[in-house]
Amino acid sequence: MVSMEKDKMITYLFDYACLSNLMIDNPDKSVKELFDKYVIENGICYYNTESEYYDVMRRTFTAYNIFRYYSIIEDFLLNRDDFISNNDLNGLESSFTIIEAPHDLINKKLIQYIRNAFNHNSDDVERFKMSANGRNFEINLRDTRTQKEKDNGVSPKPVRIKFNFGSLLKTIDKMSEKRQNTLYLSFDIPEDFDFNTDDLDNELDKIKFVHYYFPRKMDSSVTNRFDQLNDTKDLDEKELFERSDEVNAYASQINPPTVFNLDNDQKKCLKDMIEKFRIRIQPTKIEKYSHVCGYMFYFLSKVIPVPGLKITDIEQQIFLCGNYLLDTNLTYKEILNRLIKVVRNDPKPDYYDEIDCNIHDSLVNKGGSYPYRFLENMIDGSFTRLMPAITFVDAFVTHYYNESTIEIDGQIYDREKIRNSFVHQRWYIDKDYNICMYDADPRNINDYDLEFVGKINIGSFTQWAYNILNNKNVLKRTL
């Protein structure tokens, strides 16, 4: 496999983040027009065809986010806990090309090695590689012995495995299907919560974050029951509330919930989100309790630094990049209009081709609040403008930068703790466009026992990484 150099991977992610900004700043211009202008202004040389650089850039961004998605699931099931059975993973190895591995390699270990190679790749040893075209991947671990095996004189156990997108997606599906635990989070929003008040500070004190911890393996009948209860796409408003009570009651039978208050920074962020939303929808007022809950669940999911709450946003980043941005003739405004058609349940226009219809139908089939959340995400600057920038700095810290400390705006941070925050997705974006970063014990039972790592302005973070790359003649772009 001809591999992509690390600095090239990071350059693609930087270019994607810049294109995302251009799309938002120029919503009436096509993606092609904006990208071609960016290419010319920054002296980017195309590959063999005009579109090849663009395609590899998209695949690189998509792949990076799929690995982040993969890491969240593996983190929950296997990193420090054991919530999946190796017997349920039989046959998974056939999706991979195993070049070198010990005879006793089991599929649970294979899954862990992929995650570890991707997330521990910042030194001179390239444990994770992506092919030059962004389609294939390789992990290369020189020695996978445990400390006990080393002490007992066991020979080194190298592991080298090649795979592609299909292998990775099949593994994600298999882990999700065969998991022996479930992540269940909720929010307690009282019926007297006043979404329209001028005194949001006091109102937000009423809201609680509710976390159900299940420390032991579950029988498949239990995980299947959670799946059934969480399938709400065909329920009406009354049924949704009944289902919410039902799933909370079911979860409480297994283990009573742990309830957390929101901290001051989270409440400031929520207040800012609500006020901006109210300005956007004026003169409408949100009075109906079901609507209040719908909006507040969306806002609250943005300020709780638990990895499971990142999954939908990561999915939608992948969907945007892998589907809508296939058609470079689309403008940002046209993408929004296509999402609006899904949210409103409008019929597909006659001018939709087969790909357009498939994209529309796949979002309709998601059902529930998923299409609406996608639309709100696309309107929200944190999703469209900041998350691609965070992907860039995440990759820079995780795969490229290997100093022990990071200095930004006169503040010094522990690089390993910053890396941990990215790897475990323990961060959120505040109202001033800072990324608020945390570290914690990887065991699920302690996932909200958070250690504050730092608050870094995303613009400054991006500029810091850009400057280092630019000084090393890696990245010559207009920031």
C-alpha positions as CSV (number, residue, x, y, z in Angstrom):
1,M,0.0,0.0,0.0
2,V,1.3,3.4,-1.0
3,S,0.6,5.3,2.2
4,M,-0.4,9.0,2.7
5,E,2.2,10.9,4.8
6,K,0.9,12.2,8.1
7,D,1.4,15.9,7.0
8,K,-0.6,15.2,3.8
9,M,-3.5,13.8,5.8
10,I,-3.5,16.8,8.1
11,T,-3.3,19.2,5.1
12,Y,-6.4,17.6,3.5
13,L,-8.2,18.1,6.8
14,F,-7.1,21.7,7.0
15,D,-8.3,22.3,3.4
16,Y,-11.7,20.7,4.2
17,A,-12.1,23.0,7.2
18,C,-11.2,26.1,5.0
19,L,-13.7,25.0,2.3
20,S,-16.4,24.6,5.0
21,N,-15.8,28.2,6.1
22,L,-16.0,29.4,2.5
23,M,-19.3,27.6,2.0
24,I,-20.9,29.3,5.0
25,D,-19.5,32.7,4.0
26,N,-20.7,32.3,0.4
27,P,-23.9,30.4,0.6
28,D,-25.0,31.2,-3.0
29,K,-21.8,30.0,-4.6
30,S,-21.3,26.4,-5.7
31,V,-18.9,24.1,-3.9
32,K,-16.9,23.8,-7.1
33,E,-16.6,27.5,-7.6
34,L,-15.4,28.0,-4.1
35,F,-13.0,25.1,-4.2
36,D,-11.5,26.0,-7.5
37,K,-10.9,29.6,-6.2
38,Y,-9.3,28.2,-3.1
39,V,-7.0,25.9,-5.1
40,I,-5.8,28.8,-7.3
41,E,-5.3,31.2,-4.4
42,N,-3.3,28.7,-2.4
43,G,-1.3,27.1,-5.2
44,I,-2.6,23.6,-4.8
45,C,-1.6,21.3,-7.6
46,Y,-4.3,18.9,-8.7
47,Y,-3.5,15.3,-9.2
48,N,-4.2,13.6,-12.6
49,T,-7.6,15.1,-12.9
50,E,-9.2,18.3,-11.7
51,S,-11.4,16.6,-9.1
52,E,-9.0,14.1,-7.7
53,Y,-7.6,16.4,-4.9
54,Y,-11.1,17.2,-3.9
55,D,-12.2,13.6,-3.8
56,V,-9.2,12.5,-1.7
57,M,-9.7,15.4,0.6
58,R,-13.3,14.3,1.1
59,R,-12.4,10.7,1.7
60,T,-9.7,11.7,4.2
61,F,-12.2,13.8,6.2
62,T,-14.8,11.1,6.0
63,A,-12.3,8.4,7.1
64,Y,-11.0,10.4,10.0
65,N,-14.5,10.9,11.4
66,I,-15.4,7.2,10.9
67,F,-12.4,6.3,13.0
68,R,-13.6,8.8,15.6
69,Y,-17.0,7.1,15.5
70,Y,-15.4,3.7,15.7
71,S,-13.3,4.8,18.7
72,I,-16.3,6.0,20.7
73,I,-18.0,2.6,20.3
74,E,-14.8,0.6,21.1
75,D,-14.1,2.9,24.0
76,F,-17.5,2.1,25.5
77,L,-17.3,-1.7,24.9
78,L,-13.7,-2.7,25.3
79,N,-11.2,0.0,26.3
80,R,-11.4,-0.5,30.1
81,D,-14.6,-2.6,30.3
82,D,-15.6,-5.9,28.7
83,F,-19.0,-5.5,27.1
84,I,-18.8,-7.8,24.1
85,S,-18.1,-11.5,23.7
86,N,-15.5,-12.8,21.3
87,N,-17.8,-15.6,20.2
88,D,-20.2,-13.0,18.8
89,L,-17.4,-11.7,16.6
90,N,-16.7,-14.9,14.8
91,G,-16.0,-14.4,11.1
92,L,-15.1,-10.7,11.5
93,E,-11.4,-11.4,10.7
94,S,-12.4,-12.4,7.2
95,S,-13.0,-8.7,6.4
96,F,-9.3,-7.9,7.1
97,T,-6.0,-8.8,5.4
98,I,-3.9,-10.1,8.2
99,I,-0.3,-9.8,7.1
100,E,1.3,-10.6,10.4
101,A,-0.2,-11.5,13.7
102,P,0.4,-14.0,16.6
103,H,-1.5,-17.3,16.2
104,D,-3.7,-16.5,19.2
105,L,-5.0,-13.2,17.9
106,I,-8.7,-13.0,18.7
107,N,-11.3,-10.6,17.2
108,K,-11.7,-8.6,20.4
109,K,-8.0,-7.9,20.3
110,L,-8.1,-7.0,16.6
111,I,-10.8,-4.4,17.3
112,Q,-8.7,-2.9,20.2
113,Y,-5.5,-2.8,18.1
114,I,-7.2,-0.8,15.4
115,R,-8.4,1.8,17.9
116,N,-5.1,1.9,19.7
117,A,-3.1,2.3,16.5
118,F,-5.3,5.2,15.3
119,N,-5.2,7.0,18.6
120,H,-1.6,6.5,19.6
121,N,0.2,7.6,16.4
122,S,2.0,10.8,17.1
123,D,5.6,9.6,17.4
124,D,8.0,8.5,14.7
125,V,6.5,5.0,14.6
126,E,3.6,5.0,12.2
127,R,1.2,2.6,13.8
128,F,-1.7,3.8,11.6
129,K,-1.5,4.5,7.9
130,M,-4.0,5.7,5.3
131,S,-3.5,4.9,1.6
132,A,-2.6,7.8,-0.7
133,N,-6.1,7.8,-2.2
134,G,-7.8,7.7,1.2
135,R,-9.6,4.4,0.5
136,N,-7.5,1.8,2.5
137,F,-5.9,1.6,5.9
138,E,-3.1,-0.3,7.7
139,I,-2.1,-0.8,11.3
140,N,1.4,-1.8,12.2
141,L,2.2,-2.6,15.9
142,R,5.7,-3.8,16.5
143,D,4.9,-5.6,19.7
144,T,1.6,-6.4,21.4
145,R,2.8,-8.4,24.3
146,T,1.4,-7.7,27.8
147,Q,3.9,-6.7,30.5
148,K,3.4,-10.2,32.0
149,E,4.4,-11.8,28.7
150,K,7.5,-9.6,28.5
151,D,8.5,-10.5,32.0
152,N,8.1,-14.2,31.1
153,G,10.3,-13.9,28.1
154,V,7.6,-14.4,25.4
155,S,8.9,-13.4,22.0
156,P,7.7,-10.1,20.5
157,K,4.2,-10.2,18.9
158,P,4.0,-7.8,16.0
159,V,0.6,-7.2,14.3
160,R,0.2,-5.8,10.8
161,I,-3.3,-5.7,9.3
162,K,-4.8,-4.0,6.1
163,F,-8.4,-3.1,5.6
164,N,-10.8,-0.7,3.9
165,F,-13.9,1.4,4.5
166,G,-16.1,-1.7,4.2
167,S,-14.1,-3.6,6.8
168,L,-14.4,-0.7,9.3
169,L,-18.1,-0.2,8.7
170,K,-18.8,-3.9,9.1
171,T,-16.9,-3.9,12.4
172,I,-18.9,-0.9,13.7
173,D,-22.2,-2.6,12.8
174,K,-21.0,-5.9,14.4
175,M,-20.0,-4.1,17.6
176,S,-23.3,-2.2,17.8
177,E,-25.3,-5.4,17.1
178,K,-23.5,-7.7,19.5
179,R,-22.8,-5.2,22.4
180,Q,-23.6,-6.5,25.9
181,N,-24.3,-3.1,27.4
182,T,-26.0,0.1,26.4
183,L,-25.4,3.8,26.9
184,Y,-28.5,5.6,28.1
185,L,-28.5,9.3,28.9
186,S,-31.4,11.6,29.5
187,F,-32.4,15.1,30.7
188,D,-34.9,16.1,33.3
189,I,-36.8,19.1,32.0
190,P,-39.7,20.1,34.3
191,E,-43.0,21.0,32.7
192,D,-42.9,24.5,34.2
193,F,-39.6,25.3,32.4
194,D,-40.1,28.6,30.7
195,F,-38.3,28.7,27.3
196,N,-39.4,32.3,26.7
197,T,-38.4,33.9,30.0
198,D,-36.1,36.8,30.3
199,D,-34.6,35.1,33.4
200,L,-33.0,32.0,31.8
201,D,-30.4,31.9,34.5
202,N,-32.9,30.7,37.1
203,E,-34.8,28.5,34.7
204,L,-31.7,26.6,33.6
205,D,-31.1,25.7,37.3
206,K,-34.2,23.4,37.0
207,I,-32.7,21.1,34.4
208,K,-30.7,18.0,35.3
209,F,-28.5,15.7,33.3
210,V,-29.5,12.1,34.1
211,H,-27.0,9.3,33.5
212,Y,-27.9,5.6,33.8
213,Y,-24.8,3.5,34.6
214,F,-24.9,-0.2,33.8
215,P,-21.6,-1.7,35.2
216,R,-22.2,-5.3,34.1
217,K,-22.8,-7.2,30.9
218,M,-26.4,-7.4,29.8
219,D,-28.3,-10.3,28.2
220,S,-29.2,-9.8,24.5
221,S,-32.9,-9.6,25.6
222,V,-32.1,-6.4,27.6
223,T,-30.1,-4.7,24.8
224,N,-32.8,-5.6,22.3
225,R,-35.4,-4.1,24.6
226,F,-33.5,-0.9,24.8
227,D,-33.3,-0.9,21.0
228,Q,-37.0,-1.4,20.7
229,L,-37.8,1.4,23.2
230,N,-35.4,3.8,21.5
231,D,-37.0,3.3,18.1
232,T,-39.4,6.3,18.2
233,K,-39.5,7.4,14.6
234,D,-43.2,6.4,14.0
235,L,-44.6,7.7,17.3
236,D,-46.8,10.7,17.7
237,E,-46.3,13.4,20.3
238,K,-48.4,11.7,23.0
239,E,-46.7,8.3,22.4
240,L,-43.3,9.9,22.6
241,F,-43.9,11.1,26.1
242,E,-45.3,7.7,27.1
243,R,-42.3,6.0,25.6
244,S,-39.9,8.3,27.4
245,D,-41.5,7.4,30.7
246,E,-41.4,3.7,29.8
247,V,-37.7,3.7,28.9
248,N,-36.7,5.6,32.0
249,A,-38.7,3.2,34.2
250,Y,-37.0,0.2,32.4
251,A,-33.5,1.7,32.9
252,S,-34.2,2.4,36.6
253,Q,-35.1,-1.2,37.2
254,I,-31.6,-2.2,36.1
255,N,-29.8,0.6,38.0
256,P,-31.0,3.8,39.5
257,P,-29.9,6.9,37.7
258,T,-27.2,9.4,38.7
259,V,-28.3,13.0,38.4
260,F,-26.0,15.9,37.7
261,N,-26.5,19.6,37.8
262,L,-25.4,21.8,35.0
263,D,-22.3,24.0,35.8
264,N,-22.2,27.7,35.2
265,D,-20.3,27.5,31.9
266,Q,-22.8,25.0,30.5
267,K,-25.7,27.3,31.6
268,K,-24.0,30.3,30.0
269,C,-23.6,28.3,26.8
270,L,-27.2,27.1,26.8
271,K,-28.5,30.6,27.5
272,D,-26.6,31.9,24.5
273,M,-28.0,29.1,22.3
274,I,-31.6,29.7,23.4
275,E,-31.3,33.5,22.9
276,K,-29.9,33.2,19.4
277,F,-32.6,30.6,18.5
278,R,-35.3,32.9,19.8
279,I,-34.0,35.8,17.7
280,R,-34.0,33.5,14.6
281,I,-37.6,32.4,15.0
282,Q,-39.2,35.7,16.1
283,P,-42.0,36.4,16.7
284,T,-42.8,32.7,17.4
285,K,-42.8,31.6,21.0
286,I,-42.2,28.1,22.1
287,E,-45.0,27.2,24.5
288,K,-45.8,23.5,23.9
289,Y,-43.9,21.3,26.4
290,S,-43.1,18.7,23.8
291,H,-41.5,21.4,21.6
292,V,-39.6,22.8,24.5
293,C,-38.2,19.4,25.3
294,G,-37.2,18.8,21.7
295,Y,-35.3,22.0,21.4
296,M,-33.7,21.7,24.8
297,F,-32.5,18.1,24.2
298,Y,-30.8,19.4,21.1
299,F,-29.1,22.2,23.0
300,L,-28.2,20.1,26.0
301,S,-26.5,17.5,23.9
302,K,-24.1,20.2,22.8
303,V,-22.7,21.0,26.3
304,I,-22.4,17.6,27.9
305,P,-18.8,16.3,27.3
306,V,-19.8,12.6,27.1
307,P,-18.6,10.8,24.0
308,G,-22.0,9.1,23.3
309,L,-23.6,12.5,22.7
310,K,-21.1,13.2,19.9
311,I,-22.2,10.3,17.8
312,T,-25.1,12.0,15.9
313,D,-22.9,15.0,15.1
314,I,-20.1,12.8,13.8
315,E,-22.6,10.8,11.7
316,Q,-23.9,14.0,10.2
317,Q,-20.5,15.3,9.4
318,I,-19.8,12.1,7.6
319,F,-23.2,12.3,5.8
320,L,-22.7,15.9,4.6
321,C,-19.2,15.1,3.3
322,G,-19.9,11.7,1.9
323,N,-23.3,12.5,0.3
324,Y,-24.2,16.2,-0.3
325,L,-20.7,17.3,-1.2
326,L,-20.5,14.6,-3.9
327,D,-22.3,17.1,-6.1
328,T,-20.0,20.1,-6.3
329,N,-22.6,22.1,-8.2
330,L,-24.6,22.5,-5.1
331,T,-24.5,25.6,-3.0
332,Y,-24.7,25.7,0.8
333,K,-28.1,27.3,0.5
334,E,-29.3,24.5,-1.8
335,I,-28.1,21.9,0.7
336,L,-30.1,23.6,3.4
337,N,-33.2,23.7,1.1
338,R,-32.9,20.0,0.5
339,L,-32.8,19.3,4.2
340,I,-35.8,21.6,4.7
341,K,-37.7,19.4,2.2
342,V,-36.9,16.3,4.3
343,V,-38.0,18.1,7.6
344,R,-41.2,19.3,6.0
345,N,-41.9,15.9,4.4
346,D,-42.1,17.6,1.0
347,P,-42.3,15.3,-2.1
348,K,-39.0,14.9,-4.0
349,P,-38.7,17.4,-6.8
350,D,-38.7,16.1,-10.4
351,Y,-35.2,17.4,-11.0
352,Y,-33.7,15.1,-8.4
353,D,-31.5,12.4,-9.9
354,E,-31.1,8.9,-8.4
355,I,-28.4,10.0,-6.0
356,D,-30.5,12.9,-4.8
357,C,-33.4,10.6,-4.2
358,N,-31.3,8.1,-2.3
359,I,-30.0,10.9,0.0
360,H,-33.5,12.3,0.6
361,D,-34.9,8.8,1.3
362,S,-32.1,7.8,3.7
363,L,-32.7,10.9,5.8
364,V,-36.5,10.3,5.8
365,N,-35.9,6.7,6.9
366,K,-33.9,8.0,9.9
367,G,-37.1,9.4,11.2
368,G,-37.7,11.1,14.5
369,S,-35.8,14.3,15.2
370,Y,-32.7,13.2,13.1
371,P,-33.5,15.3,10.0
372,Y,-34.5,18.3,12.1
373,R,-31.3,18.0,14.1
374,F,-29.3,17.8,10.9
375,L,-31.0,21.0,9.6
376,E,-30.3,22.8,12.9
377,N,-26.7,21.6,12.8
378,M,-26.2,23.0,9.3
379,I,-27.6,26.4,10.4
380,D,-25.4,26.3,13.5
381,G,-21.9,27.7,13.2
382,S,-20.4,25.3,15.7
383,F,-21.3,22.3,13.5
384,T,-20.5,23.7,10.1
385,R,-17.6,26.1,10.8
386,L,-16.0,24.8,14.0
387,M,-16.2,21.0,14.0
388,P,-14.1,20.7,10.8
389,A,-11.5,22.9,12.4
390,I,-11.6,20.7,15.5
391,T,-11.1,17.6,13.3
392,F,-7.9,19.3,11.9
393,V,-6.5,20.2,15.3
394,D,-7.5,16.8,16.7
395,A,-5.5,15.1,13.9
396,F,-2.6,17.5,14.4
397,V,-2.3,16.6,18.1
398,T,-3.1,12.9,17.8
399,H,-1.0,12.1,14.8
400,Y,1.7,14.7,14.3
401,Y,2.6,16.9,17.3
402,N,4.7,14.9,19.9
403,E,6.0,17.6,22.3
404,S,5.0,17.2,25.9
405,T,3.3,20.6,26.2
406,I,1.2,22.9,24.1
407,E,1.4,26.7,24.4
408,I,-1.4,28.8,23.0
409,D,-2.2,32.4,23.9
410,G,0.3,32.3,26.7
411,Q,-1.2,29.3,28.4
412,I,0.6,25.9,28.7
413,Y,-1.3,22.7,28.4
414,D,-0.4,19.0,28.9
415,R,-0.3,17.6,25.4
416,E,-1.3,14.1,26.6
417,K,-4.4,15.3,28.4
418,I,-5.4,17.4,25.3
419,R,-5.0,14.2,23.2
420,N,-7.1,12.2,25.7
421,S,-9.8,14.8,25.4
422,F,-9.9,14.4,21.6
423,V,-9.6,10.6,21.7
424,H,-12.4,10.2,24.2
425,Q,-14.5,13.1,22.8
426,R,-14.7,14.8,26.2
427,W,-15.1,18.4,25.1
428,Y,-17.8,20.9,24.1
429,I,-17.8,24.3,22.4
430,D,-18.8,27.3,24.5
431,K,-20.5,30.5,23.5
432,D,-17.2,32.3,22.8
433,Y,-16.0,29.5,20.4
434,N,-13.7,28.0,22.9
435,I,-13.3,24.2,23.0
436,C,-13.7,23.2,26.7
437,M,-11.6,20.1,27.2
438,Y,-11.8,17.4,29.9
439,D,-10.0,14.1,30.8
440,A,-11.4,11.2,32.8
441,D,-10.9,7.6,33.8
442,P,-11.7,5.6,30.7
443,R,-14.0,3.2,32.6
444,N,-17.6,3.9,31.8
445,I,-18.7,4.1,35.5
446,N,-16.4,7.2,35.9
447,D,-17.1,8.9,32.6
448,Y,-18.6,12.0,34.2
449,D,-16.0,12.3,36.9
450,L,-14.2,14.9,34.8
451,E,-10.9,16.7,35.2
452,F,-10.8,20.1,33.5
453,V,-7.9,20.2,31.0
454,G,-8.3,23.6,29.5
455,K,-10.4,26.1,27.5
456,I,-8.8,27.0,24.2
457,N,-10.2,29.4,21.6
458,I,-10.7,27.3,18.4
459,G,-9.3,30.1,16.2
460,S,-6.2,30.3,18.3
461,F,-5.9,26.5,18.4
462,T,-6.1,26.3,14.6
463,Q,-3.6,29.2,14.2
464,W,-1.2,27.5,16.5
465,A,-1.2,24.2,14.5
466,Y,-1.1,26.1,11.2
467,N,1.9,28.1,12.3
468,I,3.9,25.0,13.2
469,L,3.1,23.3,9.9
470,N,3.8,26.5,8.0
471,N,7.2,26.9,9.7
472,K,8.1,23.4,8.7
473,N,7.0,24.1,5.1
474,V,4.3,21.5,5.4
475,L,1.3,23.8,4.9
476,K,1.3,26.9,2.7
477,R,-2.2,28.2,2.8
478,T,-4.1,31.3,3.4
479,L,-5.6,31.1,6.9
